[in-house]
Amino acid sequence: MLVVTPNLCFDRTLHVPRLVPGAVHRSGQAEVTAGGKGVNVARVLRAHGHSPVVAGLVPSVDGDQLRRLLAEEGAELVGVEVLGRTRAATVLVEHGGRVTVVNEPGPQLDAPTWAAYRDVVAAALADHDVLVCTGSLPPGAPADGYGQLTALARARGAVALVDAARDALTAALPAGPDLVSPNLAEAEAVLSGEPGSHGRPEEVDESAADIVDRGTAAARALVAAGARRAVVTLGGAGAVMVTAAGLDGHDVEQVRVLSAPRVRVLSPVGAGDALVGGVVVGLARGEDWPAAVRRGIATASASVEQLLAGGVHPARAQELLAHVSSSPVSSPVSSPVSSPVGSPVGSPVGSSHLSSPVGAGAPGVRA
């Protein structure tokens, strides 16, 4: 399992009673961990007994600290040095459970450094049959960076999953990733070309009456744009999975609606990453794609019960799996969203609420 996450970071988590814009706040000691979506995915995989390799760009100024933090939690890193400092993701956790994240962009990348990184990934693929491309691309990286890496994986017979922000996801679709997994707001932003066609980017209104129809239309459009399978997460409303015609033994496009278990949310950060990790765990167990996606939703739900992004207890994920339903839809409920191409389920609510958080666009998921 090779997890590509070029834009590594330091996660700095601060706890405050309540965040008030314009005010001065005092917090306790910052909790600093290695971060980035791929780091979270790797945590899920290691918790389930796997040994994934993380491929990232390591900044020259403070990369040693980043390597040390990763090594302390057992992460195996293959890195390419990039000039600059490691970016920070500042995570502000209020006592009521609301989470606010401020993500820095990362060091500027030049063409030779990206080429070296691509070569490292290509070489590492010889030892892996699953490639996960996840997280933001650093400034200067080609927009189709994940598309390039997906094409490498497909050419070598590896499964490729992409979980990325708008531009990176848009450019990856023509390469035919085996699975993409945006939340509804991210998917609609990709397909409309706007930064969130139904509210702020990464925010899902899970109470909307048409949320399943919109999720289905978005997932079908992502498949029409090139993805082999698309899972669009809907917060507490679960998720929609669409599989392209001709795959998994079916001649026609397959649509499934999945539920999400209700859990007590401690932190929604990293829920989407846990979903991806859970899918990979399922595939490694020989599960088919629908079953692996069910496992992904259960894993995401278990992860939001933990403060650490990507932290998950496998036994809890297995317990929650029994509460995730997956129902085929006999016919599409709506036409695909028009696409100019050519994003566990995580509702950002506090610990005092019950929710089913399936990658609902909690802040910081796009680290």
C-alpha positions as CSV (number, residue, x, y, z in Angstrom):
1,M,0.0,0.0,0.0
2,L,1.6,3.2,-1.2
3,V,0.1,6.4,0.2
4,V,1.0,9.5,-1.9
5,T,0.6,12.7,0.1
6,P,3.1,15.3,-1.1
7,N,2.0,18.2,1.0
8,L,2.9,17.0,4.5
9,C,2.4,19.3,7.5
10,F,2.6,19.7,11.2
11,D,-0.8,19.5,12.9
12,R,-1.0,21.9,15.8
13,T,-4.0,21.3,17.9
14,L,-5.1,23.9,20.4
15,H,-8.0,23.6,22.8
16,V,-10.0,26.8,23.6
17,P,-13.2,27.3,25.5
18,R,-14.9,29.2,22.6
19,L,-13.6,30.7,19.5
20,V,-14.6,34.4,19.1
21,P,-13.5,36.2,16.0
22,G,-11.4,39.3,16.8
23,A,-10.7,38.3,20.3
24,V,-7.5,37.2,22.0
25,H,-7.5,33.5,23.1
26,R,-5.4,31.5,25.5
27,S,-5.0,27.8,25.0
28,G,-3.3,24.9,26.7
29,Q,-0.1,23.4,25.4
30,A,-0.3,22.7,21.7
31,E,-0.4,19.1,20.6
32,V,1.9,18.7,17.6
33,T,1.8,15.7,15.3
34,A,2.8,14.9,11.8
35,G,-0.2,15.7,9.5
36,G,-1.6,15.6,6.0
37,K,-4.4,13.4,4.7
38,G,-2.1,10.6,3.7
39,V,-0.6,10.5,7.2
40,N,-4.2,10.0,8.5
41,V,-4.9,7.2,6.0
42,A,-1.6,5.5,7.0
43,R,-2.6,5.6,10.7
44,V,-5.8,3.7,9.8
45,L,-3.9,1.1,7.8
46,R,-1.3,0.5,10.6
47,A,-4.1,0.2,13.2
48,H,-5.4,-2.7,11.1
49,G,-2.0,-4.4,11.0
50,H,-0.8,-3.2,7.6
51,S,2.5,-1.5,6.8
52,P,1.8,1.3,4.3
53,V,4.6,3.4,2.8
54,V,4.0,7.2,2.8
55,A,5.5,9.1,-0.1
56,G,5.9,12.8,0.7
57,L,7.9,16.0,0.1
58,V,10.2,16.7,3.0
59,P,11.0,20.4,3.5
60,S,14.7,21.3,3.9
61,V,14.5,23.6,6.9
62,D,12.6,21.4,9.4
63,G,12.2,18.1,7.7
64,D,14.2,16.3,10.4
65,Q,11.4,17.1,12.9
66,L,8.8,15.8,10.5
67,R,10.7,12.6,9.9
68,R,11.1,12.1,13.7
69,L,7.4,12.6,14.4
70,L,6.5,10.1,11.6
71,A,9.0,7.6,12.9
72,E,7.7,7.9,16.4
73,E,4.3,6.6,15.3
74,G,5.7,3.9,13.2
75,A,5.2,5.5,9.8
76,E,7.5,4.4,6.9
77,L,8.4,7.5,4.8
78,V,10.0,7.7,1.4
79,G,10.7,11.4,0.8
80,V,12.1,13.9,-1.7
81,E,13.5,17.1,-0.3
82,V,11.9,20.4,-1.2
83,L,13.3,23.8,-0.3
84,G,11.4,25.6,2.5
85,R,9.6,25.0,5.8
86,T,6.9,22.4,6.6
87,R,3.5,24.0,6.5
88,A,1.2,24.0,9.6
89,A,-2.4,23.0,10.0
90,T,-3.7,24.8,13.0
91,V,-6.6,22.9,14.6
92,L,-8.8,24.9,17.0
93,V,-11.0,22.7,19.1
94,E,-13.7,24.4,21.2
95,H,-14.9,22.9,24.4
96,G,-18.3,22.4,22.8
97,G,-16.8,20.3,20.1
98,R,-16.7,22.6,17.2
99,V,-13.5,22.4,15.2
100,T,-11.9,25.1,13.1
101,V,-8.8,24.4,10.9
102,V,-6.5,26.8,9.2
103,N,-4.3,25.2,6.5
104,E,-1.1,26.7,5.2
105,P,-0.3,26.2,1.5
106,G,3.1,24.5,1.8
107,P,6.5,25.2,0.2
108,Q,6.8,26.3,-3.4
109,L,7.6,23.4,-5.7
110,D,9.6,23.6,-9.0
111,A,9.4,21.3,-12.0
112,P,12.6,19.3,-11.3
113,T,11.4,18.5,-7.7
114,W,8.1,17.3,-8.9
115,A,9.8,15.1,-11.5
116,A,12.0,13.6,-8.9
117,Y,8.9,13.0,-6.7
118,R,7.1,11.3,-9.5
119,D,10.1,9.1,-10.2
120,V,10.2,8.0,-6.5
121,V,6.5,7.1,-6.6
122,A,7.0,5.2,-9.9
123,A,9.8,3.2,-8.4
124,A,7.9,2.5,-5.2
125,L,4.9,1.2,-7.2
126,A,6.9,-1.9,-8.1
127,D,6.3,-3.1,-4.6
128,H,2.7,-2.1,-4.1
129,D,-0.7,-3.0,-5.6
130,V,-2.7,-0.1,-4.1
131,L,-1.9,3.6,-4.6
132,V,-3.7,6.2,-2.6
133,C,-3.4,9.8,-3.8
134,T,-4.7,12.2,-1.1
135,G,-4.5,15.7,0.2
136,S,-3.6,19.0,-1.4
137,L,-0.9,19.6,-4.0
138,P,1.7,22.1,-2.9
139,P,2.1,25.4,-4.8
140,G,3.9,24.8,-8.1
141,A,2.9,21.2,-8.5
142,P,1.2,20.4,-11.8
143,A,-2.6,20.5,-11.6
144,D,-2.7,17.0,-13.0
145,G,-0.2,15.7,-10.6
146,Y,-2.5,13.0,-9.2
147,G,-3.6,12.2,-12.7
148,Q,0.0,11.5,-13.7
149,L,0.4,9.2,-10.7
150,T,-2.9,7.5,-11.3
151,A,-1.9,6.8,-14.9
152,L,1.3,5.2,-13.6
153,A,-0.6,3.0,-11.2
154,R,-3.1,1.9,-13.8
155,A,-0.3,1.1,-16.3
156,R,1.2,-1.2,-13.7
157,G,-2.0,-2.9,-12.7
158,A,-2.3,-1.2,-9.3
159,V,-5.6,0.0,-7.9
160,A,-5.7,3.8,-7.6
161,L,-7.8,5.8,-5.2
162,V,-7.9,9.6,-5.3
163,D,-9.2,11.8,-2.4
164,A,-8.3,15.4,-3.2
165,A,-9.5,19.0,-3.5
166,R,-11.2,20.5,-6.5
167,D,-8.5,21.2,-9.1
168,A,-6.4,18.1,-8.2
169,L,-9.5,15.9,-8.4
170,T,-10.8,17.5,-11.6
171,A,-7.5,16.9,-13.3
172,A,-7.2,13.3,-12.1
173,L,-10.6,12.1,-13.5
174,P,-9.5,11.5,-17.1
175,A,-6.8,9.1,-15.8
176,G,-9.6,6.7,-14.6
177,P,-9.0,6.4,-10.9
178,D,-10.6,3.3,-9.4
179,L,-12.3,5.3,-6.7
180,V,-12.8,9.0,-5.9
181,S,-14.5,10.0,-2.6
182,P,-15.4,13.7,-2.3
183,N,-18.1,14.9,0.0
184,L,-21.2,16.4,-1.7
185,A,-20.1,20.1,-1.6
186,E,-16.7,19.2,-3.0
187,A,-18.2,17.1,-5.7
188,E,-20.6,19.8,-6.8
189,A,-17.7,22.3,-6.7
190,V,-15.7,20.1,-9.1
191,L,-18.6,19.7,-11.5
192,S,-19.8,23.3,-11.5
193,G,-16.4,24.9,-11.5
194,E,-17.5,27.1,-8.7
195,P,-16.1,27.1,-5.1
196,G,-19.2,25.3,-3.7
197,S,-22.5,25.5,-5.6
198,H,-24.7,24.8,-2.5
199,G,-22.9,26.7,0.3
200,R,-19.3,27.0,1.4
201,P,-16.8,24.5,0.1
202,E,-16.5,21.3,2.2
203,E,-19.8,22.0,4.0
204,V,-22.6,19.6,3.6
205,D,-26.2,20.4,4.6
206,E,-27.2,16.9,5.5
207,S,-30.8,18.0,6.2
208,A,-31.5,19.0,2.6
209,A,-34.5,17.1,1.3
210,D,-32.8,16.5,-2.1
211,I,-29.4,15.4,-0.7
212,V,-29.5,11.8,-1.9
213,D,-30.7,12.9,-5.4
214,R,-27.9,15.5,-5.5
215,G,-25.3,13.0,-4.3
216,T,-26.4,10.5,-6.9
217,A,-26.3,13.0,-9.7
218,A,-22.8,14.2,-8.6
219,A,-21.4,10.6,-8.3
220,R,-22.8,9.7,-11.7
221,A,-21.2,12.9,-13.2
222,L,-17.8,12.0,-11.7
223,V,-18.0,8.6,-13.2
224,A,-19.0,10.1,-16.6
225,A,-15.9,12.3,-16.3
226,G,-13.6,9.3,-16.0
227,A,-13.7,7.9,-12.5
228,R,-14.4,4.1,-12.5
229,R,-16.2,4.4,-9.2
230,A,-17.3,7.4,-7.1
231,V,-18.4,7.7,-3.5
232,V,-20.0,11.0,-2.6
233,T,-20.5,11.3,1.2
234,L,-23.5,13.1,2.6
235,G,-22.8,13.6,6.3
236,G,-25.5,12.1,8.5
237,A,-27.4,11.0,5.3
238,G,-24.7,8.5,4.5
239,A,-23.2,8.2,1.0
240,V,-23.9,7.3,-2.6
241,M,-21.7,5.0,-4.6
242,V,-21.8,4.8,-8.4
243,T,-19.9,2.2,-10.4
244,A,-19.3,2.6,-14.1
245,A,-21.0,0.3,-16.5
246,G,-18.9,-2.8,-17.4
247,L,-17.2,-3.1,-14.0
248,D,-17.7,-5.6,-11.2
249,G,-19.7,-8.0,-13.3
250,H,-22.4,-5.5,-14.3
251,D,-23.1,-4.3,-17.9
252,V,-24.9,-1.2,-16.7
253,E,-24.1,1.6,-14.3
254,Q,-24.7,0.6,-10.6
255,V,-26.0,3.0,-8.0
256,R,-26.0,2.2,-4.2
257,V,-27.2,4.3,-1.3
258,L,-25.4,3.7,2.0
259,S,-26.4,4.6,5.5
260,A,-24.2,5.7,8.3
261,P,-24.3,4.7,12.0
262,R,-25.0,7.3,14.6
263,V,-22.0,8.0,16.8
264,R,-20.9,10.6,19.4
265,V,-18.5,12.9,17.6
266,L,-15.3,13.9,19.4
267,S,-13.5,15.3,16.3
268,P,-14.6,15.2,12.7
269,V,-11.1,16.0,11.4
270,G,-9.8,13.1,9.2
271,A,-13.1,11.4,8.8
272,G,-12.8,11.3,5.0
273,D,-9.2,9.9,5.4
274,A,-10.5,7.1,7.6
275,L,-13.1,6.3,5.0
276,V,-10.4,5.8,2.4
277,G,-8.2,3.8,4.8
278,G,-11.2,1.6,5.6
279,V,-11.9,1.0,1.9
280,V,-8.2,-0.1,1.4
281,V,-8.5,-2.4,4.5
282,G,-11.6,-4.0,2.9
283,L,-9.9,-4.5,-0.4
284,A,-6.9,-6.1,1.3
285,R,-9.3,-8.6,3.0
286,G,-10.7,-9.6,-0.4
287,E,-14.0,-7.7,-0.1
288,D,-15.7,-6.5,-3.2
289,W,-16.0,-2.7,-3.8
290,P,-19.4,-2.2,-2.2
291,A,-18.4,-4.2,0.9
292,A,-15.1,-2.3,1.1
293,V,-17.0,1.0,0.9
294,R,-19.3,-0.1,3.7
295,R,-16.2,-0.9,5.8
296,G,-14.9,2.6,4.9
297,I,-18.0,4.2,6.3
298,A,-17.8,2.2,9.5
299,T,-14.1,3.1,9.9
300,A,-14.8,6.8,9.4
301,S,-17.6,6.7,12.0
302,A,-15.2,5.0,14.5
303,S,-12.5,7.6,13.8
304,V,-14.6,10.6,14.7
305,E,-14.9,9.1,18.2
306,Q,-11.1,9.8,18.6
307,L,-9.3,13.2,18.8
308,L,-6.3,12.1,16.7
309,A,-7.1,12.4,13.0
310,G,-7.0,8.9,11.5
311,G,-7.0,7.4,15.0
312,V,-9.3,4.4,15.0
313,H,-10.0,1.2,17.1
314,P,-10.5,-1.7,14.6
315,A,-12.8,-3.5,16.9
316,R,-15.1,-0.4,17.1
317,A,-15.1,-0.1,13.3
318,Q,-16.0,-3.8,13.0
319,E,-18.9,-3.2,15.5
320,L,-20.2,-0.3,13.6
321,L,-20.1,-2.2,10.3
322,A,-23.2,-4.0,11.3
323,H,-25.0,-0.7,11.3
324,V,-24.1,0.4,7.8
325,S,-26.6,-0.6,5.1
326,S,-25.9,-0.7,1.4
327,S,-29.0,-0.7,-0.9
328,P,-28.9,-0.9,-4.7
329,V,-31.0,1.6,-6.6
330,S,-32.7,0.0,-9.6
331,S,-32.6,3.2,-11.7
332,P,-30.9,6.5,-11.4
333,V,-32.9,9.1,-9.5
334,S,-31.7,12.0,-11.6
335,S,-29.5,12.9,-14.5
336,P,-25.8,13.5,-14.0
337,V,-24.8,17.1,-13.1
338,S,-23.4,18.9,-16.1
339,S,-19.6,18.8,-15.8
340,P,-17.0,21.2,-17.1
341,V,-14.3,18.6,-16.5
342,G,-12.7,17.6,-19.9
343,S,-15.0,15.4,-2.8
344,P,-16.7,8.9,7.3
345,V,-18.4,10.3,7.8
346,G,-18.0,13.6,9.0
347,S,-20.5,16.1,10.1
348,P,-18.8,18.9,11.9
349,V,-20.7,18.8,15.1
350,G,-19.6,18.9,18.7
351,S,-19.1,16.1,21.1
352,S,-22.4,16.7,22.8
353,H,-24.2,15.7,19.6
354,L,-24.9,12.4,18.0
355,S,-24.2,12.2,14.3
356,S,-23.1,9.9,11.6
357,P,-20.0,11.6,10.3
358,V,-19.2,10.2,6.8
359,G,-16.7,12.6,5.3
360,A,-19.2,15.5,5.6
361,G,-16.6,18.1,4.9
362,A,-15.4,18.7,8.4
363,P,-12.8,21.5,8.5
364,G,-9.3,20.3,7.8
365,V,-10.2,17.2,5.8
366,R,-8.4,18.8,2.9
367,A,-5.1,19.3,4.7
